[in-house]
Amino acid sequence: MFAQVIVDIAHSQVDKIFEYSCPDETKVGSRVKVPFGGREIDGFVIGVSRVSSYPAEKVKPLSRVFDEAPALVPECFSLMERISSRYRVPKAVALRLFVPSEMRLGKVREAFKNYVVLSDGDIRLSQSAKKQKQVLDYLKEHGCAEHAFLCNAFGNGAVKALAEKGAVKIEKRKILRGPFSGLPATGQTRTLTSAQKDALEEIENSEKTAHLIHGVTGSGKTEIYLNVIAREIERGRTAIFLVPEISLTPQMLSQLRGRFGGAAAIMHSGLSAGERFDEWWRLRSGEAKIAIGARSAIFAPLENIGAIIIDEEHDSSYVSESSPRYSTIEIAQMRAEYNGAKLVLGSATPSVETYVKASEGKIGLITLTERINKKPLPEIIIADMRREVKRGNNTPFSNALREELKETLGGGNQAIIFLNRRGYSRTVMCRDCGYVAKCENCDVTLTYHSEENCLKCHYCGTKYRMLEACPDCGGRHVLYSGTGTQRVVTELKNLFPSARILRMDNDTVSGKDGHYNILKQFSDKQADILVGTQMIAKGHDFPSVTLVGILDADMSLHFSDYRSGERTFQLITQVSGRSGRAGDKGKVVLQTCSPENYILRYAVNYDYAGFFKNEISLRKATGFPPYSIICRVMVTSENGDVALETLKNVYFSIDELRKRSPGEFIFFNKMHSPIKKIQGKIRYQVLMRLKDGKLLPEIYDIAVKNSSHSVLVYVEENPANLS
């Protein structure tokens, strides 16, 4: 037998199929070790045949076959071809997406423990064998026990003696390193409203395979998702459920366990290597039928998929920022097409591109206009921070927010304060000469973190000692500018000394339980106020939250990005939706220096239809997506000269395409990236707007051709972040 193998090397020169002789039992999808170029490396078997394309004496044998069951399902090879072709990456890079990195690198394997169980038949012990009798009594009561526990409790000698006498057996058993084992199961079946029933039947019976559920916050989208999954599980099929934030996975896992028990497995980067390995194998073996997780869970090793759910489909986290730079929704469409599965996208604030498809009938559109409990959406109060400053209020909080906080805390309810900027102060500046502290590795300002008394770069993580004097002029008049989550907490403690306050941002969450622990404390009412960044803005359901404060609502409004208005509308709507979801009516205080801005007016009235109509008219008039494709070719290198020379080569190569097809280009130019350096690498870009995607394959090829070990060149389509 002969195996066709893709070697696990991410290089275009070896991006082809190699043949090796193999044992008859070798299966397609197996991970293998093969001799290659004088060494042994890993590979993936993508085919097995009885004949070889080469003379038998030239075909080397496989060195080793890993895993009893093949790691890759047949669908992987179809996706491999499509991903490799679409994003111009080697096939090995595409296949890596389907296997946990620690498993691929041999850094993790199945875990086993020794257990002690009683043997059949009676055995007589001497009067002096008291410890042995205690072991037997314990096993008669409990059935079995860990070998290490019994040795620690009763002595290794007693256990060993019983094993030698045949009274007990020591068995090696596989153990599962299950994440969130103590998580409560909360997803009991609920009675559907008429609107939910209609939505479910539309998804079930429509000729369209993809649907968008556009439902206001609290309208019961999750219950529809769970029912879609339940119907597919009843048919013997499987499902994938994606959420945008790792912080949302415990909440959704809890509901899935309540509804489906152990059929749900979690997949995301926050798990330990062992947990990720075991959850992956539960899905691959068929023990688990539902994959829940963030972006990477779209590559779950499931077969016969019946439903793919993407909650908060508008979120930018669904676009990968590392190679291959895929769109999760695009991969979901590929998997849905292969499996004949239903694809359900959901959001209170759909992306403009998705809503255009839905409004044009390319995908189904389901609209839910009311909260499931018939409660009104929270009232949004605009606080004009320009007036606050004129009145001498230099704190982060308007008078309106302070009064609402006082009333909320007095009534025994909870509040969320949202600010999408962590740290204490955004910048540190010398008042004498104007010097601003910047990172040496990145072209960005440093943020002051009071708890660590240091300056930190939020791009590369480098920490610097706090300035005692200006390095330029020696002046000691250092000014803290801007407000971060740390400072908000400090100010809140001064205003409300008795209030219990939690903070949730990238500095306070660590490990797989970091998000869960903070959210559980808040959900259990162990805190009165939760201060956080966008990780608290969406999806969470806290019944006692009746107030949301949005600080600096303008922050995302004035970015030089065609999506800035859309992102602002989405963020305000999403975070506002955390308020008033249960008993008391909710309120939102939105602080802004631009109260007259039309985006804020649409947000205050929850007017998505008005926002969309205005936004799509602007996009059409200016030729921005979805009426064009923004394409950016990034060139990065530690050597500025190499980066600049490569930029020229890329630019002139694409310019040849432009000369050949001038009608395809709306805009075309080369320039420094807005952030000129990140992690010590100089950054240039070729930026263009294309009428459609006809030239994208050739642009990808130009990027691949110019990329090398000394300079990285890659393509981004409609990038989520243009900085």
TIBAFI-759007 format. One record per residue (C-alpha): residue in three letters; x, y, z. Coordinates in pm, whole numbers, padded with zeros to 5 digits, always signed. Layout:
N
ALAXYZ...
This chain:
723
MET+00000+00000+00000PHE+00112+00356-00065ALA+00018+00671+00125GLN-00011+01017-00029VAL+00125+01256+00233ILE+00127+01633+00288VAL+00437+01709+00495ASP+00385+01953+00782ILE+00609+02230+00647ALA+00464+02574+00581HIS+00659+02649+00264SER+00542+02675-00096GLN+00845+02477-00226VAL+00722+02159-00056ASP+00352+02229-00106LYS+00284+01906-00293ILE+00198+01543-00234PHE+00473+01293-00143GLU+00439+00914-00159TYR+00547+00657+00102SER+00487+00287+00136CYS+00264+00207+00432PRO+00100-00080+00622ASP-00232-00208+00485GLU-00424-00073+00785THR-00310+00289+00725LYS-00614+00515+00701VAL-00678+00842+00522GLY-00662+01130+00771SER-00391+00976+00990ARG-00105+01180+01128VAL+00228+01018+01042LYS+00603+01054+01083VAL+00796+01033+00755PRO+01162+01050+00643PHE+01219+01378+00463GLY+01542+01546+00359GLY+01763+01353+00597ARG+01532+01394+00897GLU+01195+01277+01018ILE+00900+01514+01018ASP+00524+01496+01069GLY+00273+01472+00789PHE-00092+01404+00706VAL-00216+01111+00497ILE-00460+01249+00239GLY-00494+00933+00031VAL-00407+00562+00020SER-00367+00349-00296ARG-00246+00004-00399VAL-00019+00134-00673SER+00251+00399-00673SER+00337+00667-00929TYR+00705+00592-00873PRO+00931+00282-00894ALA+00887+00078-00574GLU+01259+00095-00487LYS+01242+00476-00474VAL+00949+00490-00232LYS+01048+00510+00135PRO+00826+00363+00408LEU+00637+00564+00669SER+00829+00582+00996ARG+00527+00586+01226VAL+00149+00622+01230PHE+00006+00828+01516ASP-00335+00776+01679GLU-00559+00471+01644ALA-00834+00673+01475PRO-00749+00918+01195ALA-00721+01274+01325LEU-00872+01433+01014VAL-01226+01378+00886PRO-01279+01345+00506GLU-01424+01695+00484CYS-01086+01839+00589PHE-00936+01762+00249SER-01210+01942+00060LEU-01167+02243+00289MET-00789+02216+00257GLU-00812+02260-00119ARG-01055+02553-00093ILE-00866+02735+00184SER-00530+02681+00014SER-00663+02814-00315ARG-00866+03099-00164TYR-00599+03241+00069ARG-00289+03120-00122VAL-00138+02927+00169PRO+00039+02588+00159LYS-00189+02289+00213ALA-00006+02206+00536VAL-00104+02546+00678ALA-00469+02477+00593LEU-00458+02131+00756ARG-00304+02271+01073LEU-00628+02457+01139PHE-00803+02126+01210VAL-00559+01988+01471PRO-00470+02139+01813SER-00120+02283+01789GLU+00007+02098+02099MET-00117+01769+01954ARG+00046+01842+01619LEU+00377+01922+01789GLY+00360+01614+02012LYS+00342+01817+02333VAL+00021+01661+02463ARG-00136+01317+02467GLU-00409+01119+02637ALA-00394+01116+03018PHE-00424+00797+03223LYS-00449+00716+03593ASN-00419+00391+03785TYR-00735+00281+03965VAL-00775+00001+04219VAL-01082-00225+04200LEU-01191-00534+04391SER-01124-00875+04237ASP-01387-01147+04222GLY-01397-01393+04508ASP-01330-01376+04883ILE-00990-01358+05046ARG-00896-01410+05407LEU-00667-01164+05580SER-00474-01214+05901GLN-00575-01022+06213SER-00263-00805+06184ALA-00344-00687+05828LYS-00552-00395+05955LYS-00452-00153+05680GLN-00533-00408+05410LYS-00877-00462+05567GLN-00935-00084+05567VAL-00851-00073+05196LEU-01097-00355+05120ASP-01369-00190+05330TYR-01316+00139+05144LEU-01338-00033+04805LYS-01652-00226+04906GLU-01815+00106+04992HIS-01692+00311+04695GLY-01641+00050+04422CYS-01301+00179+04308ALA-01045+00445+04396GLU-00737+00612+04256HIS-00422+00413+04327ALA-00238+00725+04447PHE-00522+00813+04687LEU-00530+00465+04847CYS-00151+00458+04884ASN-00157+00799+05049ALA-00449+00709+05280PHE-00359+00352+05381GLY+00002+00301+05273ASN+00162+00171+04954GLY+00249-00157+05124ALA-00113-00244+05201VAL-00227-00183+04843LYS+00069-00372+04698ALA+00010-00669+04928LEU-00358-00691+04829ALA-00262-00681+04461GLU-00009-00963+04510LYS-00273-01172+04688GLY-00517-01114+04401ALA-00766-00935+04623VAL-00755-00621+04411LYS-00665-00532+04055ILE-00485-00218+03939GLU-00630-00086+03614LYS-00501+00190+03391ARG-00790+00414+03287LYS-00812+00709+03054ILE-00922+01030+03223LEU-01083+01335+03068ARG-00951+01678+03155GLY-01290+01843+03122PRO-01298+02225+03144PHE-01557+02399+03363SER-01653+02069+03531GLY-01833+02258+03809LEU-02034+02471+03569PRO-02408+02454+03647ALA-02644+02333+03374THR-02897+02610+03307GLY-03043+02551+02961GLN-03378+02398+03046THR-03635+02389+02767ARG-03851+02701+02755THR-04188+02757+02592LEU-04139+02939+02264THR-04318+03263+02184SER-04510+03286+01858ALA-04226+03494+01708GLN-03970+03229+01805LYS-04188+02951+01663ASP-04222+03140+01335ALA-03846+03193+01321LEU-03779+02825+01386GLU-04022+02713+01117GLU-03874+02960+00868ILE-03526+02814+00928GLU-03662+02459+00911ASN-03876+02487+00600SER-03721+02763+00389GLU-03543+02679+00065LYS-03262+02908+00180THR-02987+02732+00375ALA-02851+03050+00542HIS-03052+03288+00761LEU-02990+03608+00952ILE-03182+03654+01277HIS-03195+04028+01338GLY-03335+04051+01689VAL-03313+04325+01950THR-03112+04245+02264GLY-03310+04007+02485SER-03543+03895+02205GLY-03476+03523+02256LYS-03229+03448+01976THR-03043+03196+02194GLU-03356+02985+02246ILE-03401+02968+01869TYR-03039+02857+01829LEU-03086+02581+02089ASN-03400+02454+01919VAL-03230+02447+01578ILE-02949+02241+01732ALA-03196+02011+01914ARG-03374+01924+01591GLU-03046+01835+01420ILE-02927+01624+01715GLU-03258+01433+01703ARG-03181+01357+01338GLY-02844+01210+01437ARG-02647+01508+01314THR-02397+01744+01482ALA-02367+02121+01534ILE-02122+02407+01579PHE-02208+02709+01797LEU-01976+03010+01772VAL-01957+03313+02003PRO-01727+03614+01950GLU-01569+03635+02296ILE-01404+03364+02506SER-01583+03524+02802LEU-01918+03414+02654THR-01833+03044+02620PRO-01902+02937+02984GLN-02246+03099+02973MET-02337+02925+02648LEU-02176+02595+02756SER-02390+02605+03070GLN-02705+02634+02859LEU-02595+02361+02617ARG-02516+02123+02906GLY-02857+02191+03056ARG-03021+02097+02727PHE-02786+01832+02587GLY-02577+01707+02881GLY-02230+01581+02790ALA-02295+01615+02416ALA-02140+01964+02419ALA-01763+02018+02406ILE-01583+02349+02434MET-01303+02463+02203HIS-01102+02782+02246SER-00747+02903+02304GLY-00803+02976+02674LEU-00810+02606+02771SER-00506+02415+02892ALA-00334+02195+02634GLY-00473+01879+02797GLU-00827+02012+02813ARG-00820+02125+02452PHE-00681+01785+02344ASP-00948+01586+02532GLU-01238+01805+02415TRP-01111+01781+02058TRP-01099+01400+02078ARG-01449+01386+02231LEU-01573+01565+01919ARG-01361+01357+01682SER-01472+01026+01835GLY-01839+01124+01823GLU-01880+01119+02201ALA-01962+01491+02182LYS-02198+01618+01913ILE-02186+01996+01964ALA-01879+02221+01947ILE-01905+02552+02132GLY-01631+02812+02115ALA-01484+03121+01958ARG-01353+03157+01600SER-01130+02845+01589ALA-01423+02615+01677ILE-01538+02646+01315PHE-01269+02382+01246ALA-01414+02134+01499PRO-01355+01771+01386LEU-01724+01693+01346GLU-01886+01489+01070ASN-02242+01512+00936ILE-02291+01870+01057GLY-02656+01976+01057ALA-02634+02332+01192ILE-02375+02608+01229ILE-02471+02897+01455ILE-02272+03224+01456ASP-02392+03455+01732GLU-02306+03828+01716GLU-02211+03772+01353HIS-02107+04136+01311ASP-01810+04103+01548SER-01464+04172+01403SER-01313+03883+01604TYR-01455+03645+01342VAL-01180+03755+01103SER-00843+03591+01163GLU-00545+03824+01199SER-00284+03552+01139SER-00217+03328+00840PRO-00442+03221+00684ARG-00643+03542+00729TYR-00979+03378+00684SER-01332+03497+00742THR-01509+03261+00983ILE-01841+03319+00808GLU-01682+03223+00476ILE-01544+02899+00624ALA-01886+02834+00781GLN-02046+02869+00438MET-01798+02615+00299ARG-01877+02365+00576ALA-02251+02422+00550GLU-02236+02364+00175TYR-02032+02043+00214ASN-02263+01897+00482GLY-02594+02033+00360ALA-02621+02214+00694LYS-02823+02514+00808LEU-02621+02832+00869VAL-02778+03071+01119LEU-02628+03416+01180GLY-02760+03627+01465SER-02718+03985+01586ALA-02903+04284+01725THR-02676+04496+01503PRO-02590+04296+01189SER-02294+04401+00979VAL-02389+04619+00683GLU-02255+04356+00442THR-02466+04076+00594TYR-02781+04289+00613VAL-02746+04381+00245LYS-02741+04010+00155ALA-03048+03950+00373SER-03242+04250+00239GLU-03163+04143-00120GLY-03292+03792-00050LYS-02955+03617-00089ILE-03000+03477+00261GLY-03314+03452+00474LEU-03407+03742+00704ILE-03588+03689+01035THR-03667+03998+01242LEU-03748+03999+01615THR-03857+04346+01728GLU-03950+04283+02094ARG-03779+04150+02403ILE-03903+03806+02500ASN-04042+03933+02833LYS-04213+04228+02660LYS-03998+04467+02867PRO-03906+04791+02690LEU-03552+04853+02573PRO-03364+05070+02823GLU-03396+05447+02804ILE-03073+05608+02682ILE-02986+05944+02842ILE-02726+06155+02658ALA-02482+06344+02880ASP-02300+06628+02703MET-01948+06619+02847ARG-01867+06962+02701ARG-02115+07116+02944GLU-01977+06906+03228VAL-01628+07048+03172LYS-01764+07404+03159ARG-01926+07341+03496GLY-01587+07238+03637ASN-01651+06862+03634ASN-01319+06702+03534THR-01403+06351+03656PRO-01486+06064+03417PHE-01850+06077+03532SER-02126+06319+03436ASN-02367+06444+03700ALA-02640+06234+03536LEU-02434+05914+03567ARG-02343+05988+03929GLU-02709+06040+04021GLU-02822+05727+03837LEU-02545+05522+04004LYS-02655+05650+04344GLU-03016+05553+04275THR-02922+05213+04133LEU-02700+05116+04426GLY-02959+05248+04673GLY-03222+05023+04516GLY-03003+04713+04551ASN-02948+04678+04178GLN-02627+04646+03977ALA-02453+04868+03721ILE-02209+04818+03435ILE-01960+05090+03341PHE-01817+05048+02993LEU-01495+05205+02869ASN-01304+05046+02584ARG-00963+05145+02716ARG-00773+04958+02984GLY-00502+05097+03212TYR-00509+05411+03427SER-00419+05685+03178ARG-00395+05669+02801THR-00080+05879+02768VAL+00195+06024+02985MET+00314+06367+02871CYS+00572+06623+02986ARG+00396+06958+03038ASP+00725+07147+02996CYS+00828+07031+02648GLY+00540+06818+02517TYR+00729+06485+02519VAL+00496+06181+02501ALA+00617+05840+02625LYS+00623+05589+02338CYS+00720+05224+02304GLU+01069+05160+02163ASN+00940+04859+01966CYS+00610+05003+01842ASP+00506+05340+01707VAL+00240+05384+01978THR+00206+05574+02305LEU+00251+05391+02633THR-00033+05352+02882TYR+00014+05412+03254HIS-00094+05122+03481SER-00127+05240+03840GLU-00147+04897+04007GLU+00194+04800+03870ASN+00321+05161+03864CYS+00459+05112+03516LEU+00412+05213+03154LYS+00290+04937+02925CYS+00265+04891+02549HIS-00067+04733+02453TYR+00073+04606+02122CYS+00384+04413+02229GLY+00334+04396+02607THR+00668+04558+02695LYS+00675+04728+03037TYR+00874+05041+03123ARG+00949+05206+03455MET+00732+05505+03535LEU+00896+05837+03446GLU+01035+06039+03736ALA+01153+06309+03497CYS+01118+06384+03126PRO+01398+06207+02929ASP+01408+06501+02683CYS+01415+06812+02900GLY+01452+06676+03253GLY+01126+06842+03362ARG+00928+06689+03645HIS+00582+06812+03546VAL+00442+06482+03416LEU+00079+06488+03303TYR-00153+06188+03292SER-00387+06225+02993GLY-00701+06026+02920THR-00890+05773+03128GLY-00862+05395+03147THR-01051+05126+03337GLN-00809+05136+03633ARG-00870+05506+03685VAL-01247+05458+03655VAL-01237+05203+03938THR-01029+05440+04154GLU-01272+05728+04095LEU-01574+05506+04166LYS-01425+05396+04497ASN-01387+05760+04593LEU-01748+05837+04496PHE-01904+05521+04644PRO-01672+05388+04918SER-01909+05108+05021ALA-01972+04980+04667ARG-01815+04649+04568ILE-01645+04693+04231LEU-01507+04441+03981ARG-01290+04520+03680MET-01279+04308+03365ASP-01021+04372+03095ASN-00714+04200+02952ASP-00514+04291+03263THR-00752+04123+03510VAL-00846+03802+03328SER-00591+03523+03310GLY-00621+03151+03248LYS-00927+02965+03124ASP-01128+03056+03436GLY-01037+03426+03441HIS-01343+03551+03255TYR-01575+03301+03421ASN-01470+03383+03778ILE-01528+03757+03737LEU-01861+03712+03560LYS-01979+03454+03816GLN-01897+03687+04104PHE-02099+03961+03939SER-02384+03726+03846ASP-02396+03602+04208LYS-02427+03967+04322GLN-02091+03961+04500ALA-02028+04302+04341ASP-02239+04608+04271ILE-02053+04758+03975LEU-01870+04589+03689VAL-01621+04808+03502GLY-01491+04670+03176THR-01392+04692+02813GLN-01578+04544+02514MET-01554+04192+02657ILE-01852+04286+02881ALA-02046+04459+02602LYS-02230+04171+02439GLY-02418+03852+02509HIS-02414+03860+02889ASP-02741+03835+03081PHE-02740+03984+03433PRO-03099+04013+03566SER-03009+04270+03835VAL-02834+04516+03603THR-03057+04820+03560LEU-02794+05079+03468VAL-02522+05096+03204GLY-02280+05387+03184ILE-02097+05437+02854LEU-01790+05654+02901ASP-01631+05828+02603ALA-01883+05707+02345ASP-01698+05915+02083MET-01382+05706+02105SER-01467+05478+01811LEU-01663+05748+01627HIS-01372+05951+01495PHE-01137+05677+01373SER-01023+05722+01014ASP-01209+05407+00914TYR-01514+05372+00694ARG-01664+05140+00958SER-01628+05383+01251GLY-01996+05485+01246GLU-02112+05125+01216ARG-01888+05011+01503THR-02006+05294+01727PHE-02373+05212+01661GLN-02310+04842+01726LEU-02113+04898+02047ILE-02366+05139+02198THR-02660+04913+02110GLN-02489+04600+02240VAL-02372+04741+02573SER-02704+04919+02626GLY-02874+04582+02587ARG-02716+04458+02912SER-02953+04683+03110GLY-03309+04608+03222ARG-03330+04249+03094ALA-03544+04121+03384GLY-03741+04312+03648ASP-03690+04687+03678LYS-03674+04914+03376GLY-03322+04970+03247LYS-03140+05297+03190VAL-02827+05391+02998VAL-02620+05707+03041LEU-02424+05776+02724GLN-02146+06031+02772THR-02031+06216+02462CYS-01877+06536+02334SER-02073+06501+02008PRO-02439+06471+02116GLU-02558+06605+01781ASN-02390+06323+01585TYR-02642+06135+01371ILE-02497+05793+01463LEU-02566+05856+01831ARG-02920+05969+01750TYR-02991+05644+01569ALA-02839+05448+01860VAL-03045+05633+02123ASN-03364+05534+01939TYR-03244+05177+01862ASP-03315+05266+01501TYR-03118+05007+01304ALA-03337+05056+00995GLY-03264+05429+00990PHE-02896+05375+01056PHE-02871+05112+00780LYS-03056+05326+00525ASN-02823+05620+00591GLU-02507+05408+00604ILE-02576+05211+00287SER-02646+05535+00097LEU-02308+05670+00210ARG-02130+05350+00113LYS-02292+05347-00230ALA-02208+05712-00296THR-01845+05675-00186GLY-01784+05329-00330PHE-01698+05157-00002PRO-01786+04795+00087PRO-02013+04621+00006TYR-01987+04819-00321SER-01613+04752-00343ILE-01343+04545-00176ILE-01075+04717+00030CYS-00753+04527-00020ARG-00439+04596+00179VAL-00103+04433+00112MET+00112+04462+00424VAL+00492+04457+00411THR+00673+04414+00745SER+01039+04363+00827GLU+01290+04440+01102ASN+01508+04590+00828GLY+01360+04917+00703ASP+01555+04910+00375VAL+01440+04557+00294ALA+01080+04652+00375LEU+01095+04960+00151GLU+01251+04773-00141THR+00990+04496-00111LEU+00714+04756-00097LYS+00833+04897-00430ASN+00837+04550-00589VAL+00485+04477-00465TYR+00356+04819-00574PHE+00497+04800-00927SER+00372+04441-00971ILE+00018+04541-00872ASP+00049+04855-01085GLU+00095+04625-01385LEU-00242+04471-01298ARG-00393+04818-01273LYS-00260+04918-01615ARG-00401+04597-01760SER-00741+04637-01591PRO-00778+05007-01498GLY-01154+04977-01454GLU-01109+04734-01164PHE-00932+04992-00943ILE-01118+05270-00758PHE-00817+05370-00546PHE-00451+05263-00544ASN-00150+05392-00347LYS+00151+05290-00135MET+00237+05439+00204HIS+00358+05384+00559SER+00106+05194+00770PRO-00070+05430+01018ILE+00125+05257+01296LYS+00470+05259+01141LYS+00627+05001+01370ILE+00495+04712+01583GLN+00712+04469+01780GLY+01025+04611+01621LYS+00903+04558+01264ILE+00874+04843+01012ARG+00534+04843+00839TYR+00442+04960+00488GLN+00124+04901+00292VAL-00021+04907-00056LEU-00383+05014-00017MET-00643+04977-00286ARG-01016+04963-00344LEU-01129+04714-00606LYS-01464+04696-00783ASP-01484+04320-00721GLY-01262+04025-00636LYS-01149+03926-00985LEU-00788+04035-00929LEU-00753+03908-00572PRO-00593+03572-00667GLU-00318+03753-00860ILE-00266+04001-00575TYR-00229+03709-00332ASP+00026+03552-00570ILE+00228+03875-00576ALA+00232+03879-00195VAL+00348+03516-00176LYS+00619+03578-00437ASN+00766+03872-00244SER+00750+03720+00104SER+01069+03566+00245HIS+01246+03486+00572SER+01352+03852+00604VAL+01025+04021+00507LEU+00662+03920+00557VAL+00410+04017+00289TYR+00042+03934+00330VAL-00302+04037+00203GLU-00599+04162+00405GLU-00949+04193+00258ASN-01178+04454+00411PRO-00955+04457+00721ALA-01128+04503+01056ASN-00849+04737+01165LEU-00673+04968+00921SER-00411+05089+01171
